[in-house]
Amino acid sequence: MLLLFLLLVAGSVFLMRRGAVGPPPWMARQPSPEHEAKRVLAERFARGDMSSDDFLERASVLNWTPGSDDWQPTKRKRH
């Protein structure tokens, strides 16, 4: 019985780490407004909508020095 329980726990952990199973939608973490602002700013700069000076000025308003933290843009879902 204990072996079955351990196998179920190990299988659940394996699936969660692979991304096949995640937390329920009501428990999923929502990105912070700052994270969302950084994502939008990075996207606009990548599209060429703003110059590097504009990008750095707006990043400084967010107290963000691009490349200095471990922030990674999230992949947007296509509708």
Rosetta constraint file for C-alpha pairs under 8 A:
AtomPair CA 1 CA 5 HARMONIC 6.39 0.50
AtomPair CA 2 CA 6 HARMONIC 6.19 0.50
AtomPair CA 3 CA 7 HARMONIC 6.16 0.50
AtomPair CA 4 CA 8 HARMONIC 6.23 0.50
AtomPair CA 5 CA 9 HARMONIC 6.26 0.50
AtomPair CA 6 CA 10 HARMONIC 6.03 0.50
AtomPair CA 7 CA 11 HARMONIC 5.98 0.50
AtomPair CA 8 CA 12 HARMONIC 6.13 0.50
AtomPair CA 9 CA 13 HARMONIC 6.21 0.50
AtomPair CA 10 CA 14 HARMONIC 6.10 0.50
AtomPair CA 11 CA 15 HARMONIC 6.18 0.50
AtomPair CA 12 CA 16 HARMONIC 6.16 0.50
AtomPair CA 13 CA 17 HARMONIC 6.14 0.50
AtomPair CA 14 CA 18 HARMONIC 6.30 0.50
AtomPair CA 15 CA 19 HARMONIC 6.31 0.50
AtomPair CA 15 CA 20 HARMONIC 5.37 0.50
AtomPair CA 15 CA 21 HARMONIC 5.63 0.50
AtomPair CA 16 CA 20 HARMONIC 5.98 0.50
AtomPair CA 16 CA 21 HARMONIC 4.84 0.50
AtomPair CA 16 CA 22 HARMONIC 5.72 0.50
AtomPair CA 23 CA 27 HARMONIC 5.95 0.50
AtomPair CA 23 CA 28 HARMONIC 5.89 0.50
AtomPair CA 24 CA 28 HARMONIC 6.36 0.50
AtomPair CA 31 CA 35 HARMONIC 5.96 0.50
AtomPair CA 31 CA 36 HARMONIC 6.41 0.50
AtomPair CA 32 CA 36 HARMONIC 6.30 0.50
AtomPair CA 33 CA 37 HARMONIC 6.10 0.50
AtomPair CA 34 CA 38 HARMONIC 6.20 0.50
AtomPair CA 34 CA 62 HARMONIC 7.32 0.50
AtomPair CA 35 CA 39 HARMONIC 6.21 0.50
AtomPair CA 36 CA 40 HARMONIC 6.22 0.50
AtomPair CA 37 CA 41 HARMONIC 6.05 0.50
AtomPair CA 38 CA 42 HARMONIC 6.02 0.50
AtomPair CA 38 CA 59 HARMONIC 7.54 0.50
AtomPair CA 38 CA 62 HARMONIC 7.89 0.50
AtomPair CA 38 CA 73 HARMONIC 7.90 0.50
AtomPair CA 39 CA 43 HARMONIC 6.14 0.50
AtomPair CA 39 CA 73 HARMONIC 5.50 0.50
AtomPair CA 39 CA 74 HARMONIC 7.40 0.50
AtomPair CA 40 CA 44 HARMONIC 6.13 0.50
AtomPair CA 41 CA 45 HARMONIC 6.21 0.50
AtomPair CA 41 CA 55 HARMONIC 7.17 0.50
AtomPair CA 41 CA 58 HARMONIC 7.88 0.50
AtomPair CA 41 CA 59 HARMONIC 7.67 0.50
AtomPair CA 42 CA 46 HARMONIC 6.06 0.50
AtomPair CA 42 CA 73 HARMONIC 7.89 0.50
AtomPair CA 43 CA 47 HARMONIC 6.17 0.50
AtomPair CA 44 CA 48 HARMONIC 6.36 0.50
AtomPair CA 44 CA 49 HARMONIC 5.31 0.50
AtomPair CA 44 CA 50 HARMONIC 6.73 0.50
AtomPair CA 45 CA 49 HARMONIC 5.76 0.50
AtomPair CA 45 CA 50 HARMONIC 5.50 0.50
AtomPair CA 45 CA 51 HARMONIC 7.13 0.50
AtomPair CA 45 CA 52 HARMONIC 7.45 0.50
AtomPair CA 45 CA 55 HARMONIC 6.46 0.50
AtomPair CA 50 CA 54 HARMONIC 5.96 0.50
AtomPair CA 50 CA 55 HARMONIC 6.42 0.50
AtomPair CA 51 CA 55 HARMONIC 6.19 0.50
AtomPair CA 52 CA 56 HARMONIC 6.09 0.50
AtomPair CA 53 CA 57 HARMONIC 6.08 0.50
AtomPair CA 54 CA 58 HARMONIC 6.14 0.50
AtomPair CA 55 CA 59 HARMONIC 6.03 0.50
AtomPair CA 56 CA 60 HARMONIC 6.09 0.50
AtomPair CA 56 CA 65 HARMONIC 7.74 0.50
AtomPair CA 57 CA 61 HARMONIC 6.60 0.50
AtomPair CA 58 CA 62 HARMONIC 6.74 0.50
AtomPair CA 59 CA 63 HARMONIC 6.40 0.50
AtomPair CA 59 CA 64 HARMONIC 5.14 0.50
AtomPair CA 59 CA 65 HARMONIC 6.48 0.50
AtomPair CA 59 CA 66 HARMONIC 7.34 0.50
AtomPair CA 60 CA 64 HARMONIC 5.45 0.50
AtomPair CA 60 CA 65 HARMONIC 6.63 0.50
AtomPair CA 64 CA 68 HARMONIC 7.94 0.50
AtomPair CA 65 CA 69 HARMONIC 7.62 0.50
